[in-house]
Amino acid sequence: MRRRNWIARIARPGLRGTPTGLKARGSTRARAAAVVEFAVVLPLLLTILFGIIEYGWVFMVRQTLQSAAREGARLAVLQTSVTPYTEVITRVNQVMGPTGLTGYAIAMTHATIADPVETVTITIPYDDVSLMGGFFGTHDYDLGGTCSMRKEGMGS
């Protein structure tokens, strides 16, 4: 029987032993305190959330730059192509297309007999990639991807 009374007090607070006016005033204060705490913590939580989103986006762009450089280098080393360098640029543009980024630069070093390595480098300024603009500070560096492959049939 005693246990039942204890459960009834938890299930319906304010009915036994606590005046209803006092309970209502306390819950208003508790709600107000919760709103103030939320207002204090919200900017921090949003900063963390947007930082995670920014990091994920930049990570994806770096992976795409690396993948585009690899695809470009793969085409540059083939002997079967008549115009390998225009095909490299076309393929890099195809790989970079889904990101929606257009301000990237493609640099290629061509193979010679002395150095039979084709290198494709793609760079883009970080400020062109950032989703948050300068919120996390301005950055004067480039994101990039580089791939080098040995050209088929060059040298011995």
MOGI-V661194 format. One record per residue. N is the residue number from 1. RES is the residue in three letters. SS is DSSP state (H for helix, E for strand, C for the rest). OMEGA is omega in degrees with one decimal (999 if undefined). D_FIRST is the distance of its C-alpha to the first C-alpha in Angstrom with 2 decimals. Layout:
n = (N,N)
res = (RES,RES)
ss = (SS,SS)
omega = (OMEGA,OMEGA)
d_first = (D_FIRST,D_FIRST)
This chain:
n = (1,2,3,4,5,6,7,8,9,10,11,12,13,14,15,16,17,18,19,20,21,22,23,24,25,26,27,28,29,30,31,32,33,34,35,36,37,38,39,40,41,42,43,44,45,46,47,48,49,50,51,52,53,54,55,56,57,58,59,60,61,62,63,64,65,66,67,68,69,70,71,72,73,74,75,76,77,78,79,80,81,82,83,84,85,86,87,88,89,90,91,92,93,94,95,96,97,98,99,100,101,102,103,104,105,106,107,108,109,110,111,112,113,114,115,116,117,118,119,120,121,122,123,124,125,126,127,128,129,130,131,132,133,134,135,136,137,138,139,140,141,142,143,144,145,146,147,148,149,150,151,152,153,154,155,156)
res = (MET,ARG,ARG,ARG,ASN,TRP,ILE,ALA,ARG,ILE,ALA,ARG,PRO,GLY,LEU,ARG,GLY,THR,PRO,THR,GLY,LEU,LYS,ALA,ARG,GLY,SER,THR,ARG,ALA,ARG,ALA,ALA,ALA,VAL,VAL,GLU,PHE,ALA,VAL,VAL,LEU,PRO,LEU,LEU,LEU,THR,ILE,LEU,PHE,GLY,ILE,ILE,GLU,TYR,GLY,TRP,VAL,PHE,MET,VAL,ARG,GLN,THR,LEU,GLN,SER,ALA,ALA,ARG,GLU,GLY,ALA,ARG,LEU,ALA,VAL,LEU,GLN,THR,SER,VAL,THR,PRO,TYR,THR,GLU,VAL,ILE,THR,ARG,VAL,ASN,GLN,VAL,MET,GLY,PRO,THR,GLY,LEU,THR,GLY,TYR,ALA,ILE,ALA,MET,THR,HIS,ALA,THR,ILE,ALA,ASP,PRO,VAL,GLU,THR,VAL,THR,ILE,THR,ILE,PRO,TYR,ASP,ASP,VAL,SER,LEU,MET,GLY,GLY,PHE,PHE,GLY,THR,HIS,ASP,TYR,ASP,LEU,GLY,GLY,THR,CYS,SER,MET,ARG,LYS,GLU,GLY,MET,GLY,SER)
ss = (C,H,H,H,H,H,H,H,H,H,H,C,C,C,C,C,C,C,C,H,H,H,H,H,H,H,H,H,H,H,H,H,H,H,H,H,H,H,H,H,H,H,H,H,H,H,H,H,H,H,H,H,H,H,H,H,H,H,H,H,H,H,H,H,H,H,H,H,H,H,H,H,H,H,H,H,C,C,C,C,C,C,C,H,H,H,H,H,H,H,H,H,H,H,H,H,H,C,C,C,C,C,C,C,E,E,E,E,E,C,C,C,C,C,C,C,E,E,E,E,E,E,E,E,E,H,H,H,H,C,C,C,C,C,C,C,C,C,C,C,C,E,E,E,E,E,E,E,E,E,C,C,C,C,C,C)
omega = (179.3,-179.6,179.8,177.5,179.1,178.2,179.7,178.9,178.8,-177.2,-178.3,-178.5,177.2,-178.8,-176.1,171.6,-179.1,176.8,-175.5,179.7,179.1,-179.6,-179.1,179.6,179.2,-179.9,175.4,177.3,179.4,177.7,178.7,177.9,178.4,178.3,179.0,178.4,178.5,179.2,178.6,-174.5,-175.3,179.3,177.8,179.9,178.3,177.2,177.8,179.9,-178.9,174.3,176.9,178.3,179.2,179.8,179.6,179.1,-179.2,177.5,179.1,178.9,178.4,177.2,179.0,176.3,179.4,179.2,178.6,177.4,178.9,178.3,177.9,179.2,178.4,177.5,-177.7,-176.1,-178.6,177.0,-173.8,-175.5,177.3,179.4,-172.7,-172.7,173.4,176.1,177.1,-179.0,178.4,-179.3,177.4,177.8,177.6,-179.0,-178.7,-176.1,-177.7,179.4,-178.3,-179.6,-178.3,-173.7,-177.1,178.9,179.4,176.4,-179.6,169.0,-172.1,-177.8,172.4,177.4,-178.7,-178.3,-173.6,-177.2,173.5,178.8,176.2,178.9,178.1,180.0,175.8,177.9,-178.8,-178.8,176.2,-177.2,-171.2,176.6,-173.9,-178.1,-179.7,-176.7,-179.9,-179.8,178.0,-175.9,-179.3,179.0,-178.0,168.3,-178.1,174.4,-178.0,174.7,177.1,177.2,178.6,-178.2,-179.2,173.4,178.9,174.6,-178.4,999)
d_first = (0.00,3.77,5.39,5.19,6.70,8.99,10.14,10.82,12.93,14.84,15.48,16.74,18.17,19.85,17.65,15.81,17.82,20.76,23.72,24.78,28.41,27.83,25.85,28.67,31.32,29.75,29.48,33.12,34.16,32.35,34.10,37.38,37.05,36.39,39.51,41.60,40.49,41.30,44.69,45.46,44.51,45.92,49.61,48.97,47.10,49.86,52.53,50.96,50.58,54.18,55.42,53.93,55.51,58.83,58.81,58.12,60.91,63.41,62.54,63.16,66.46,67.62,66.89,68.79,71.72,71.87,71.70,74.41,76.62,76.22,77.08,80.08,81.32,80.95,83.27,85.65,86.43,87.37,91.09,90.80,90.25,93.24,91.52,88.71,88.03,87.56,85.28,83.32,82.81,81.87,79.31,77.79,77.49,75.77,73.21,72.59,72.47,68.73,67.84,69.78,71.55,75.27,76.39,76.79,80.06,81.41,83.78,85.59,87.85,90.23,91.31,94.78,96.64,95.95,92.24,91.01,87.55,86.22,83.56,81.53,79.60,77.47,76.25,74.47,73.67,70.01,70.10,70.99,67.93,65.25,62.71,61.68,65.22,65.55,61.88,61.61,65.13,68.55,69.86,73.54,73.34,73.67,71.49,73.55,73.95,76.91,78.09,81.30,82.77,86.07,88.45,89.66,93.33,94.05,95.92,96.15)
